[in-house]
């Protein structure tokens, strides 16, 4: 299953500058594994040492926040889109 992943500017050095890449996977976890196989090191920027989503990284599957779905087990349909969005803070 082909999935489109939107890559934020801060992670684009891992994808040779590409803002969007295609990978395979049926769940978010599978997509992250496929992403890391093609672009080594990127998964470590999205997941923490315990294998969970980093606190300040938001991930959406087809505009739905995975934290309110099934997390890393969120199902992604063929042709779906994953967006990785780092949290922004300021004041």
C-alpha positions as CSV (number, residue, x, y, z in Angstrom):
1,X,0.0,0.0,0.0
2,X,1.5,3.3,-1.1
3,X,1.3,6.2,1.4
4,X,2.3,9.8,1.0
5,X,4.3,11.3,3.8
6,X,4.5,15.1,4.2
7,X,7.9,15.9,5.7
8,X,8.4,19.1,7.7
9,X,11.3,21.4,6.9
10,X,13.3,20.3,9.9
11,X,13.3,16.7,8.8
12,X,14.0,17.3,5.1
13,X,17.8,16.8,5.4
14,X,16.9,13.1,5.9
15,X,14.8,13.0,2.7
16,X,17.4,14.9,0.5
17,X,15.2,18.0,0.7
18,X,12.0,16.3,-0.4
19,X,8.8,17.8,1.2
20,X,6.8,14.7,0.4
21,X,7.8,11.1,-0.1
22,X,6.0,7.8,-0.9
23,X,6.5,4.7,1.2
24,X,4.6,1.5,1.9
25,X,2.6,0.5,5.0
26,X,-0.8,-0.3,6.3
27,X,-0.3,1.2,9.8
28,X,1.5,4.2,11.0
29,X,4.2,2.0,12.6
30,X,4.7,0.2,9.3
31,X,4.9,3.5,7.4
32,X,7.6,4.8,9.9
33,X,9.6,1.6,9.5
34,X,9.4,1.9,5.7
35,X,10.3,5.6,5.9
36,X,13.3,4.8,8.1
37,X,14.4,2.0,5.7
38,X,14.4,4.5,2.8
39,X,15.6,7.5,4.8
40,X,17.7,6.3,7.7
41,X,17.5,8.2,11.0
42,X,14.2,9.9,10.4
43,X,12.2,7.5,12.6
44,X,14.4,8.4,15.6
45,X,13.4,12.0,15.2
46,X,9.7,11.1,15.3
47,X,9.8,8.4,18.1
48,X,11.4,8.6,21.5
49,X,13.7,6.0,23.1
50,X,10.7,4.0,24.3
51,X,9.3,3.8,20.7
52,X,6.4,6.2,21.3
53,X,5.7,9.4,19.5
54,X,7.8,12.2,20.7
55,X,5.9,14.7,22.9
56,X,6.4,17.6,20.6
57,X,5.8,15.9,17.3
58,X,2.2,15.7,16.0
59,X,1.3,13.1,13.4
60,X,-1.9,13.1,11.3
61,X,-3.3,10.4,9.1
62,X,-5.7,11.9,6.6
63,X,-6.2,15.0,8.8
64,X,-6.9,13.0,12.0
65,X,-4.5,13.3,14.9
66,X,-3.2,9.8,15.7
67,X,-3.1,10.5,19.4
68,X,-6.9,10.5,19.3
69,X,-7.0,7.4,17.1
70,X,-4.9,4.2,17.6
71,X,-1.5,5.8,17.9
72,X,1.2,3.9,16.0
73,X,-1.4,1.2,15.1
74,X,-3.6,3.7,13.3
75,X,-4.6,2.1,10.0
76,X,-3.7,3.9,6.8
77,X,-5.6,3.2,3.5
78,X,-3.8,2.8,0.2
79,X,-3.2,6.3,-1.1
80,X,-3.5,7.8,2.3
81,X,-1.5,10.7,3.6
82,X,0.6,11.0,6.7
83,X,1.7,14.5,7.9
84,X,4.5,14.9,10.5
85,X,4.2,18.3,12.2
86,X,6.6,19.5,14.9
87,X,4.9,21.5,17.6
88,X,5.5,25.2,17.6
89,X,5.7,27.2,20.7
90,X,6.4,30.8,21.4
91,X,5.4,33.8,23.4
